[in-house]
Amino acid sequence: MQAPATNPAPMSPFHLAFPVHDLALARLFYGQTLGCPEGRSSQEWIDFNFYGHQIVAHLAPAEAGPAQRNAVDGHGVPVRHFGIVLPMKDWEAMAERLKARGVEFIIEPYVRFQGQPGEQATMFFLDPSGNALELKAFADIKMLFAK
């Protein structure tokens, strides 16, 4: 079954589970650094509200760690990563928030594919368990899937 080209209905939230080596550090990073409200939790996992989507940090130290990187626009982009597409003003505010909190970027905030279809602002960073996150924004959200 092929996904529709456009989705006239409201977008459904996604669910993503990922490994972490320390739940207390995950709670600090996702809760305080990124500002994601915490949902349910146990001694083995924590739910977070990631811009209306459910992400779950699962305690699995053997599974956590850095991802392979591939070259994209002259940068080593972690192959395994997740993130969110934000409105440009929110992306800019989050970039400043992360800088102010001393987050080390894998790829500093910048605009890639300038002047091309799919031009986007992007930044990459790691959580304390080595999971890569990408936050991006488009001046024109209609370019999200542009070829």
Backbone hydrogen bonds, N-H to C=O, Kabsch-Sander energy under -0.5 kcal/mol:
donor,donor_aa,acceptor,acceptor_aa,energy
16,L,54,Q,-2.3
18,F,56,V,-2.5
20,V,58,H,-2.4
26,A,22,D,-1.9
27,R,23,L,-2.7
28,L,24,A,-2.0
29,F,25,L,-2.7
30,Y,26,A,-2.7
31,G,26,A,-0.6
31,G,27,R,-1.7
32,Q,27,R,-0.6
32,Q,28,L,-1.7
33,T,28,L,-1.9
34,L,29,F,-2.4
36,C,30,Y,-2.9
39,G,47,D,-2.8
42,S,45,W,-2.7
46,I,57,A,-1.7
47,D,40,R,-3.0
48,F,55,I,-2.8
49,N,37,P,-2.9
50,F,48,F,-1.0
50,F,53,H,-3.3
51,Y,49,N,-1.1
53,H,50,F,-1.0
54,Q,14,F,-2.2
55,I,48,F,-2.2
55,I,53,H,-0.7
56,V,16,L,-2.8
57,A,46,I,-2.5
58,H,18,F,-3.0
58,H,56,V,-0.7
59,L,44,E,-3.2
60,A,20,V,-2.7
60,A,58,H,-0.7
63,E,60,A,-2.0
64,A,60,A,-1.1
70,N,77,V,-2.6
72,V,75,H,-2.4
75,H,72,V,-1.8
77,V,70,N,-2.9
77,V,75,H,-1.2
79,V,68,Q,-3.6
81,H,79,V,-0.9
82,F,132,A,-1.6
84,I,134,E,-1.1
86,L,84,I,-0.6
86,L,136,K,-3.2
91,W,87,P,-2.5
92,E,88,M,-2.7
93,A,89,K,-2.1
94,M,90,D,-2.5
95,A,91,W,-2.5
96,E,92,E,-1.9
97,R,93,A,-2.3
98,L,94,M,-2.9
99,K,95,A,-2.2
100,A,96,E,-2.5
101,R,97,R,-1.6
102,G,99,K,-1.6
103,V,98,L,-2.6
105,F,103,V,-0.5
106,I,124,F,-2.0
107,I,124,F,-1.4
110,Y,122,T,-2.1
112,R,110,Y,-0.5
112,R,120,Q,-3.1
116,Q,113,F,-2.2
119,E,116,Q,-1.6
120,Q,112,R,-2.1
121,A,137,A,-2.9
122,T,110,Y,-2.9
123,M,135,L,-1.2
124,F,107,I,-2.1
125,F,133,L,-1.8
126,L,104,E,-0.7
127,D,131,N,-2.3
130,G,127,D,-2.1
132,A,80,R,-0.7
133,L,125,F,-3.0
134,E,82,F,-2.2
135,L,123,M,-1.9
136,K,84,I,-2.3
137,A,121,A,-2.1
138,F,86,L,-0.5
143,M,140,D,-2.6
144,L,141,I,-1.9
146,A,143,M,-1.6
